Amino acid sequence: MSYLINGHEITVNFPVDSISVNKSSIAFTDSQGKNRQTFSKRTEALKFVEWLLSSDK
């Protein structure tokens, strides 16, 4: 699935095995391996984490 923010698309291959949050940077491991995304605002990073954790995929 894809997450769209500010015209940028982040592709996530579920299931997500782990998530790590550090300020505005999110690291996660999905079925394709480790990924890291850095956001300009912490609120955007937290919204992405909420999306990763939501069960309606």
Buried (B, 14 or more C-beta within 10 A) or exposed (E): EEBEBEEEEBEBEEEBEEBEBEEBEBBBBBEEEEBEBEBEEEEBBBBBBEBBEEEEE
